[in-house]
């Protein structure tokens, strides 16, 4: 807004939904996290590349839970909202 590219970012709040299934009892647990990603003002949740979102979320998850590997995919994308499915793969 002030023309300074270094500061023209907006925070995008992402709801992460985690579904874990535990055998042998087949208990399913859902855990919701929220992550904020800074994106250029010229983009919004609808125009930012999906793979960029997924990679950023993977990095955030790795920082929080370094011992796990994750599968991350964008489930729903609109101008204001992103819902991302993720689960541990190890």
C-alpha positions in Angstrom: 0.0 0.0 0.0 2.9 2.3 0.6 4.7 1.1 -2.5 7.4 -0.7 -0.6 7.5 -4.2 -2.0 9.3 -5.5 1.0 6.3 -4.7 3.1 3.4 -5.4 0.7 2.4 -8.7 2.2 -0.8 -9.8 3.8 -1.2 -12.6 6.3 -3.2 -15.5 5.0 -4.7 -17.7 7.7 -4.9 -21.3 6.8 -7.0 -23.9 8.6 -5.2 -27.2 8.6 -7.2 -30.3 9.1 -5.5 -33.5 10.2 -7.1 -36.9 10.1 -5.2 -39.8 11.8 -6.5 -43.3 11.9 -5.3 -45.7 14.5 -5.4 -49.4 13.9 -6.5 -51.8 15.3 -9.2 -49.8 16.9 -9.9 -47.6 13.9 -10.1 -44.5 16.0 -10.0 -41.4 13.9 -8.7 -38.2 15.5 -9.0 -34.8 13.9 -6.6 -32.0 14.9 -7.0 -28.5 13.6 -4.1 -26.1 13.4 -3.9 -22.6 11.9 -0.9 -21.3 10.1 -0.3 -17.8 8.8 1.5 -17.3 5.5 2.7 -14.0 4.2 1.8 -13.5 0.6 2.3 -10.6 -1.8 -0.6 -8.1 -1.9 -1.0 -8.8 -5.6 -2.2 -12.3 -4.7 -5.0 -13.7 -2.6 -5.9 -17.2 -1.5 -7.4 -17.9 -4.9 -4.4 -16.8 -7.0 -1.5 -18.0 -5.0 0.0 -21.2 -6.5 -1.3 -24.3 -4.8 2.1 -26.0 -4.7 3.6 -22.9 -3.0 1.0 -23.1 -0.3 1.6 -26.9 0.2 5.4 -26.5 0.4 5.1 -23.6 2.9 2.7 -25.6 5.1 5.0 -28.7 4.9 7.9 -26.5 6.1 5.8 -25.2 9.0 4.7 -28.7 10.0 8.3 -29.9 9.8 9.4 -27.1 12.1 6.8 -28.0 14.6 7.1 -31.8 14.3 10.5 -32.5 12.9 10.3 -36.3 13.5 7.4 -36.7 11.1 7.0 -36.6 7.4 3.8 -35.1 6.0 1.5 -35.3 3.0 -0.1 -32.0 2.5 -2.8 -31.1 -0.1 -5.0 -28.1 -0.7 -8.6 -29.3 -0.2 -10.6 -26.0 -0.8 -9.5 -22.7 -2.1 -11.5 -19.5 -2.2 -10.6 -15.8 -2.1 -10.6 -15.7 1.7 -10.2 -19.2 2.9 -7.9 -22.2 2.4 -8.6 -25.6 3.9 -5.6 -27.9 3.8 -5.6 -31.6 4.5 -2.5 -33.1 6.0 -1.4 -36.3 7.6 1.8 -37.9 8.8 3.1 -40.5 6.4 5.6 -42.4 8.7 
